[in-house]
Amino acid sequence: HGFIEKTDELSIVVVNYLCRQLEIEPLSYVPSFDARRQDPQYKGIIARYLGYHAFSDYEKTQLEAWLVNKLKESVMKKEALKAEALDYLTSRQVIFPPAITLGRLIGKVIKSA
């Protein structure tokens, strides 16, 4: 997850359009729509279609280096740094890691600065 933070706010029209483009079963035809909407398989297919990729070890290393450089430029609070990190990941079309993972990485960078 990450590139779509609140899937419950997505329009069924948008989701089903993407499903048609990806040639997968539209969600409105599935009895448990909410359960399918949260299905990681669907999220992964849609993410790849939109050009997003996983938060890999490489992306983690790149983000960490970028955060270190950000802190060298100016002192930032953790929340501001988190917002900057999410913008950075979005610009690189990286699916956001779990909040705990990102929080730990930011905490590590702040401690080492």
VMD Tcl script that draws the C-alpha trace (Angstrom):
set ca {
  {0.00 0.00 0.00}
  {1.01 3.62 0.08}
  {0.16 5.06 -3.23}
  {-3.52 4.81 -2.30}
  {-3.83 5.67 1.35}
  {-7.61 5.57 1.78}
  {-9.03 2.97 -0.56}
  {-12.50 3.39 0.92}
  {-12.60 6.88 -0.63}
  {-11.94 5.60 -4.16}
  {-14.85 5.82 -6.53}
  {-16.16 2.45 -7.66}
  {-16.18 3.91 -11.17}
  {-12.43 4.59 -11.01}
  {-11.64 1.18 -9.52}
  {-13.76 -0.65 -12.09}
  {-12.23 1.36 -14.93}
  {-8.79 0.21 -13.79}
  {-10.07 -3.35 -13.47}
  {-11.28 -3.26 -17.09}
  {-7.95 -1.85 -18.23}
  {-6.15 -4.64 -16.38}
  {-8.61 -7.27 -17.57}
  {-9.49 -8.37 -14.05}
  {-12.93 -8.91 -12.52}
  {-14.67 -5.62 -11.68}
  {-15.12 -5.19 -7.94}
  {-18.80 -4.23 -8.15}
  {-19.60 -7.78 -9.29}
  {-17.98 -9.32 -6.25}
  {-20.36 -9.93 -3.31}
  {-17.87 -8.75 -0.69}
  {-16.80 -5.52 -2.40}
  {-14.99 -4.09 0.65}
  {-12.97 -7.25 1.19}
  {-11.89 -7.39 -2.47}
  {-11.03 -3.70 -2.48}
  {-8.49 -4.40 0.26}
  {-7.08 -7.45 -1.56}
  {-3.30 -7.02 -1.93}
  {-3.39 -8.78 -5.32}
  {-5.67 -6.07 -6.74}
  {-3.61 -3.31 -5.15}
  {-0.43 -4.78 -6.62}
  {-1.89 -5.09 -10.11}
  {-3.23 -1.54 -10.02}
  {0.05 -0.18 -8.60}
  {2.09 -1.81 -11.37}
  {-0.35 -0.54 -13.99}
  {0.12 3.00 -12.67}
  {3.91 2.60 -12.71}
  {4.46 2.21 -8.96}
  {6.90 -0.29 -7.53}
  {7.65 -1.84 -4.14}
  {9.64 -0.23 -1.36}
  {12.70 -2.42 -1.83}
  {16.02 -2.46 0.00}
  {17.39 -0.27 -2.79}
  {14.59 2.27 -2.31}
  {15.13 2.17 1.45}
  {18.84 2.95 1.01}
  {18.04 5.76 -1.43}
  {15.44 7.25 0.91}
  {17.78 7.04 3.88}
  {20.53 8.89 1.99}
  {18.03 11.48 0.80}
  {16.76 12.03 4.37}
  {20.32 12.45 5.67}
  {20.92 15.14 3.03}
  {17.62 16.85 3.93}
  {18.68 17.05 7.56}
  {22.06 18.47 6.56}
  {20.23 21.29 4.77}
  {18.02 22.23 7.72}
  {16.71 21.01 11.04}
  {13.28 19.44 10.64}
  {10.73 17.96 13.00}
  {9.86 14.31 12.56}
  {6.40 15.00 11.08}
  {7.80 17.46 8.53}
  {10.50 14.97 7.60}
  {7.87 12.25 7.20}
  {5.83 14.47 4.85}
  {8.97 15.17 2.81}
  {9.76 11.43 2.71}
  {6.27 10.60 1.43}
  {6.59 13.28 -1.26}
  {9.97 11.83 -2.23}
  {8.56 8.30 -2.48}
  {5.60 9.54 -4.51}
  {7.90 11.37 -6.93}
  {9.80 8.09 -7.45}
  {6.52 6.15 -7.76}
  {7.34 3.93 -4.80}
  {4.55 2.29 -2.82}
  {4.72 3.60 0.73}
  {6.15 1.18 3.28}
  {4.12 0.44 6.42}
  {3.97 3.48 8.71}
  {6.03 1.70 11.37}
  {8.82 0.99 8.87}
  {8.94 4.59 7.70}
  {8.79 5.87 11.29}
  {11.70 3.69 12.33}
  {13.77 4.75 9.34}
  {13.13 8.42 10.05}
  {13.91 7.92 13.73}
  {17.19 6.21 12.83}
  {18.17 9.05 10.51}
  {17.30 11.70 13.10}
  {19.33 9.89 15.78}
  {22.37 9.64 13.52}
  {22.21 13.30 12.48}
}
mol new
graphics top color blue
foreach p $ca { graphics top sphere $p radius 0.5 }
foreach p [lrange $ca 0 end-1] q [lrange $ca 1 end] { graphics top cylinder $p $q radius 0.2 }
display resetview
